[in-house]
Amino acid sequence: QEQLVESGGGWVQAGGSLRLACAASGIFRRINAMGWFRQAPGKERELVADITSGGITNYIDSVKGRFTISRDNAKNTVALQMNSLKPEDTAVYYCYARVVTITRTMDYWGKGTLVTVSS
């Protein structure tokens, strides 16, 4: 079955770095985009960054210059390098993969990995 497995979450002090990784399996159609959402307590889930199969990246304004997303299309993996972390980056980070066909769009989600940034 389709699965996305995240790794790399943890607890760091402000200014530190973490690298999140996600591996997709069981998805046999082309994955058009992969990326990361996050959700902090009391806040809405927001897109942090994503990347298309063609390498086009997108970042939420608050992480530009600090986070870098990368993807290996052949392995169906995506990573998020997070530098200069801030307490407001604390959230559960969810990997997602999007498959787009003519008839529908299908999104797949990981279980999430917790990132805690202390001041």
C-alpha positions as CSV (number, residue, x, y, z in Angstrom):
1,Q,0.0,0.0,0.0
2,E,1.0,3.6,-0.4
3,Q,3.1,4.9,2.4
4,L,5.2,7.9,3.2
5,V,7.6,7.5,6.1
6,E,9.2,10.5,7.7
7,S,12.3,10.7,9.7
8,G,14.6,13.3,11.2
9,G,12.4,15.2,13.6
10,G,13.7,16.1,17.0
11,W,14.4,18.7,19.6
12,V,16.9,21.5,18.9
13,Q,17.7,24.9,20.3
14,A,17.0,28.0,18.4
15,G,19.5,28.5,15.7
16,G,20.1,24.8,15.2
17,S,19.5,22.6,12.2
18,L,17.5,19.5,11.4
19,R,17.1,17.5,8.2
20,L,13.8,15.8,7.6
21,A,13.6,13.0,5.1
22,C,10.6,11.2,3.6
23,A,10.4,8.1,1.5
24,A,7.4,7.1,-0.5
25,S,6.6,3.5,-1.4
26,G,3.8,1.7,-3.1
27,I,3.0,4.7,-5.4
28,F,3.4,3.5,-9.0
29,R,2.1,6.6,-10.8
30,R,4.4,9.5,-11.3
31,I,4.5,11.7,-8.3
32,N,4.0,15.2,-9.5
33,A,5.0,16.9,-6.3
34,M,6.4,16.2,-2.9
35,G,6.7,18.4,0.0
36,W,6.1,19.2,3.7
37,F,3.3,20.7,5.6
38,R,3.4,21.5,9.2
39,Q,0.9,22.1,12.0
40,A,1.6,23.8,15.3
41,P,-0.8,23.6,18.2
42,G,-3.7,25.9,17.8
43,K,-2.7,26.8,14.2
44,E,-3.8,25.7,10.8
45,R,-1.8,23.3,8.8
46,E,0.4,25.2,6.3
47,L,2.5,24.3,3.4
48,V,6.2,24.7,4.3
49,A,7.8,23.7,1.0
50,D,7.2,21.5,-2.0
51,I,9.0,20.5,-5.1
52,T,7.7,19.3,-8.5
53,S,9.1,16.4,-10.5
54,G,10.7,19.1,-12.6
55,G,12.5,20.6,-9.7
56,I,10.4,23.7,-9.2
57,T,10.4,24.6,-5.6
58,N,8.1,26.7,-3.4
59,Y,8.5,27.9,0.1
60,I,6.4,29.7,2.6
61,D,7.7,33.1,3.2
62,S,8.7,32.5,6.8
63,V,11.2,29.8,5.9
64,K,12.8,31.3,2.8
65,G,16.5,31.5,3.1
66,R,16.5,29.0,6.0
67,F,15.0,25.8,4.6
68,T,15.9,23.9,1.5
69,I,13.8,21.2,-0.1
70,S,15.3,18.5,-2.4
71,R,14.0,15.5,-4.1
72,D,15.2,12.3,-5.7
73,N,12.6,11.4,-8.3
74,A,14.1,8.0,-9.0
75,K,13.9,7.0,-5.3
76,N,10.7,8.9,-4.5
77,T,12.2,10.6,-1.6
78,V,12.2,14.2,-0.4
79,A,14.2,16.0,2.2
80,L,13.9,19.3,4.0
81,Q,17.1,20.8,5.3
82,M,16.1,23.3,8.1
83,N,18.7,25.7,9.3
84,S,18.5,28.6,11.7
85,L,15.5,27.1,13.3
86,K,13.2,29.3,15.3
87,P,10.8,28.5,18.1
88,E,7.9,29.3,15.8
89,D,9.1,26.4,13.6
90,T,7.9,24.0,16.3
91,A,5.3,21.8,14.7
92,V,4.4,18.4,13.5
93,Y,5.8,18.1,10.0
94,Y,4.0,16.0,7.5
95,C,5.4,14.7,4.3
96,Y,3.0,14.6,1.3
97,A,3.1,13.3,-2.2
98,R,0.7,14.5,-4.9
99,V,-0.3,12.4,-7.9
100,V,-2.2,14.2,-10.6
101,T,-4.1,12.5,-13.4
102,I,-6.6,13.8,-15.9
103,T,-9.5,12.6,-13.8
104,R,-8.3,13.3,-10.2
105,T,-5.7,14.5,-7.8
106,M,-4.5,12.1,-5.1
107,D,-2.6,13.2,-2.1
108,Y,-0.7,10.9,0.2
109,W,0.4,11.8,3.7
110,G,2.9,10.6,6.2
111,K,2.1,10.2,9.9
112,G,4.2,13.2,10.8
113,T,7.4,13.9,12.7
114,L,7.6,16.3,15.6
115,V,10.1,19.2,15.4
116,T,10.6,21.1,18.6
117,V,12.7,24.2,18.7
118,S,13.5,25.6,22.2
119,S,14.5,29.2,22.9
